[in-house]
Protein backbone atom coordinates (compact mmCIF):
# COMPACT_ATOMS: atom_id res chain seq x y z
CA UNK A 1 0.00 0.00 0.00
CA UNK A 2 1.41 3.35 -1.06
CA UNK A 3 1.27 6.50 1.04
CA UNK A 4 1.69 8.79 -1.96
CA UNK A 5 -0.95 11.25 -3.07
CA UNK A 6 -1.57 13.31 -6.17
CA UNK A 7 -2.62 16.97 -6.20
CA UNK A 8 -5.07 18.19 -8.83
CA UNK A 9 -3.48 21.53 -9.73
CA UNK A 10 -5.53 21.83 -12.92
CA UNK A 11 -8.53 23.14 -11.00
CA UNK A 12 -9.03 26.37 -9.10
CA UNK A 13 -10.15 25.46 -5.61
CA UNK A 14 -12.87 27.79 -4.33
CA UNK A 15 -13.31 28.47 -0.61
CA UNK A 16 -15.90 26.52 1.35
CA UNK A 17 -16.77 29.67 3.29
CA UNK A 18 -15.47 33.11 4.15
CA UNK A 19 -13.62 32.73 7.46
CA UNK A 20 -12.87 36.06 9.11
CA UNK A 21 -11.82 39.69 8.87
CA UNK A 22 -8.91 41.32 10.72
CA UNK A 23 -9.11 45.04 11.46
CA UNK A 24 -6.28 47.17 12.84
CA UNK A 25 -7.82 49.74 15.16
CA UNK A 26 -6.71 52.62 17.37
CA UNK A 27 -9.72 52.07 19.68
CA UNK A 28 -10.21 48.36 20.37
CA UNK A 29 -12.72 48.91 23.19
CA UNK A 30 -15.08 50.97 21.02
CA UNK A 31 -14.80 48.44 18.20
CA UNK A 32 -15.52 45.47 20.53
CA UNK A 33 -18.60 47.24 21.88
CA UNK A 34 -19.87 48.26 18.42
CA UNK A 35 -19.55 44.79 16.87
CA UNK A 36 -21.16 43.33 19.97
CA UNK A 37 -24.10 45.75 19.70
CA UNK A 38 -24.54 45.55 15.93
CA UNK A 39 -23.79 41.91 15.08
CA UNK A 40 -24.10 40.25 18.48
CA UNK A 41 -20.44 39.27 18.41
CA UNK A 42 -19.01 37.77 21.57
CA UNK A 43 -15.37 37.94 22.64
CA UNK A 44 -13.66 34.54 22.37
CA UNK A 45 -10.20 35.66 23.47
CA UNK A 46 -8.72 39.05 24.31
CA UNK A 47 -5.21 39.87 25.53
CA UNK A 48 -5.46 43.65 25.08
CA UNK A 49 -3.47 43.55 21.84
CA UNK A 50 -5.50 40.95 19.92
CA UNK A 51 -9.21 40.39 20.37
CA UNK A 52 -11.09 37.55 18.65
CA UNK A 53 -14.88 37.73 18.28
CA UNK A 54 -17.55 35.51 16.76
CA UNK A 55 -21.30 35.38 16.25
CA UNK A 56 -21.58 31.64 15.58
CA UNK A 57 -19.69 28.39 16.26
CA UNK A 58 -16.59 29.49 14.30
CA UNK A 59 -13.63 30.20 16.59
CA UNK A 60 -13.54 33.77 15.28
CA UNK A 61 -15.20 35.84 12.57
CA UNK A 62 -13.45 39.10 13.46
CA UNK A 63 -10.05 39.83 14.91
CA UNK A 64 -9.16 43.26 16.20
CA UNK A 65 -5.54 44.36 16.48
CA UNK A 66 -5.02 47.18 18.99
CA UNK A 67 -2.70 49.90 17.73
CA UNK A 68 -3.46 53.31 19.33
CA UNK A 69 -0.93 55.03 17.03
CA UNK A 70 -2.94 54.37 13.87
CA UNK A 71 -4.27 57.30 11.89
CA UNK A 72 -7.73 57.23 10.28
CA UNK A 73 -7.81 56.11 6.66
CA UNK A 74 -7.87 59.10 4.35
CA UNK A 75 -10.89 59.65 2.13
CA UNK A 76 -10.44 58.67 -1.49
CA UNK A 77 -7.76 56.13 -0.66
CA UNK A 78 -7.60 52.57 -1.91
CA UNK A 79 -8.86 49.82 0.34
CA UNK A 80 -11.85 47.73 1.21
CA UNK A 81 -15.15 49.51 0.53
CA UNK A 82 -17.35 47.50 2.91
CA UNK A 83 -18.06 44.16 4.52
CA UNK A 84 -21.50 42.60 4.00
CA UNK A 85 -23.46 40.32 6.30
CA UNK A 86 -26.62 38.53 5.14
CA UNK A 87 -29.40 38.29 7.70
CA UNK A 88 -32.04 35.55 7.68
CA UNK A 89 -34.97 37.59 6.38
CA UNK A 90 -36.47 41.05 6.06
CA UNK A 91 -37.97 40.89 9.56
CA UNK A 92 -34.48 40.34 11.02
CA UNK A 93 -33.06 43.28 9.03
CA UNK A 94 -35.86 45.61 10.12
CA UNK A 95 -35.76 44.46 13.76
CA UNK A 96 -32.01 45.11 13.77
CA UNK A 97 -32.58 48.58 12.31
CA UNK A 98 -35.15 49.46 14.99
CA UNK A 99 -32.98 48.03 17.80
CA UNK A 100 -29.87 49.91 16.64
CA UNK A 101 -31.82 53.14 16.07
CA UNK A 102 -32.78 53.05 19.77
CA UNK A 103 -29.04 53.25 20.52
CA UNK A 104 -28.50 56.05 17.96
CA UNK A 105 -26.72 53.69 15.57
CA UNK A 106 -28.16 54.70 12.22
CA UNK A 107 -27.44 53.53 8.70
CA UNK A 108 -25.82 56.06 6.42
CA UNK A 109 -27.36 54.45 3.33
CA UNK A 110 -30.47 52.31 2.81
CA UNK A 111 -30.76 50.92 -0.70
CA UNK A 112 -32.53 48.14 -2.50
CA UNK A 113 -29.87 46.89 -4.91
CA UNK A 114 -32.32 44.55 -6.66
CA UNK A 115 -30.82 41.25 -5.50
CA UNK A 116 -30.60 42.56 -1.91
CA UNK A 117 -32.26 45.02 0.44
CA UNK A 118 -29.37 46.64 2.28
CA UNK A 119 -28.51 49.01 5.12
CA UNK A 120 -24.98 50.41 5.43
CA UNK A 121 -23.50 51.40 8.80
CA UNK A 122 -20.10 52.80 9.87
CA UNK A 123 -18.19 51.29 12.76
CA UNK A 124 -16.23 53.55 15.16
CA UNK A 125 -13.20 53.51 12.82
CA UNK A 126 -15.32 54.47 9.80
CA UNK A 127 -15.39 51.02 8.17
CA UNK A 128 -18.59 50.48 6.23
CA UNK A 129 -20.66 47.43 7.16
CA UNK A 130 -23.59 46.29 5.02
CA UNK A 131 -26.46 44.38 6.59
CA UNK A 132 -28.56 42.80 3.86
CA UNK A 133 -31.24 40.29 3.01
CA UNK A 134 -31.46 38.42 -0.25
CA UNK A 135 -34.48 39.45 -2.31
CA UNK A 136 -34.27 36.37 -4.53
CA UNK A 137 -33.16 32.79 -4.21
CA UNK A 138 -29.83 31.72 -5.74
CA UNK A 139 -29.98 31.90 -9.50
CA UNK A 140 -32.72 34.56 -9.53
CA UNK A 141 -30.26 37.06 -8.01
CA UNK A 142 -27.71 36.28 -10.71
CA UNK A 143 -30.37 36.69 -13.40
CA UNK A 144 -31.20 40.12 -11.96
CA UNK A 145 -27.59 41.16 -12.48
CA UNK A 146 -27.88 40.18 -16.14
CA UNK A 147 -31.16 42.07 -16.60
CA UNK A 148 -31.85 45.40 -18.29
CA UNK A 149 -32.93 46.82 -14.90
CA UNK A 150 -29.41 46.20 -13.59
CA UNK A 151 -27.79 47.65 -16.70
CA UNK A 152 -29.88 50.82 -16.32
CA UNK A 153 -29.25 51.16 -12.58
CA UNK A 154 -26.48 48.96 -11.16
CA UNK A 155 -26.61 50.57 -7.68
CA UNK A 156 -30.34 50.37 -6.93
CA UNK A 157 -33.00 52.56 -5.37
CA UNK A 158 -32.68 54.33 -2.02
CA UNK A 159 -35.50 53.62 0.44
CA UNK A 160 -36.89 55.00 3.68
CA UNK A 161 -36.25 52.40 6.42
CA UNK A 162 -38.98 53.79 8.70
CA UNK A 163 -41.54 53.51 5.90
CA UNK A 164 -40.39 49.95 5.21
CA UNK A 165 -40.79 49.11 8.94
CA UNK A 166 -44.27 50.65 8.93
CA UNK A 167 -45.35 48.66 5.86
CA UNK A 168 -43.85 45.47 7.32
CA UNK A 169 -45.79 45.94 10.58
CA UNK A 170 -48.97 46.66 8.59
CA UNK A 171 -48.72 43.22 6.98
CA UNK A 172 -47.76 44.17 3.43
CA UNK A 173 -46.62 41.04 1.58
CA UNK A 174 -42.88 40.36 2.03
CA UNK A 175 -42.26 39.93 -1.71
CA UNK A 176 -43.85 43.35 -2.33
CA UNK A 177 -41.61 44.92 0.35
CA UNK A 178 -38.52 43.43 -1.30
CA UNK A 179 -39.31 45.09 -4.62
CA UNK A 180 -37.36 48.21 -5.55
CA UNK A 181 -39.38 51.35 -4.91
CA UNK A 182 -41.60 49.77 -2.22
CA UNK A 183 -40.60 52.37 0.40
CA UNK A 184 -39.71 55.53 -1.49
CA UNK A 185 -37.84 58.35 0.16
CA UNK A 186 -40.07 61.40 0.31
CA UNK A 187 -38.20 64.61 -0.34
CA UNK A 188 -38.76 67.11 2.47
CA UNK A 189 -39.64 70.61 1.34
Buried (B, 14 or more C-beta within 10 A) or exposed (E): EEEEEEEEEEEEEEEEEEEEBEBEBBBBEEBBEBBBEBBEBEBBEBEEEBBBBBBEEEEBBBBBEBEEEEEEEEEEEEEEEEBBEBBEEBEEBBBBBEEBBEEEBEBEBBBBBBBBBBBBBBBBBEBBBBBBBBBBEEEEBEEBEEEEEBEEEEEBBBBBBBBBBEBBEEEBEEEEBBBBEBBEEEEEE
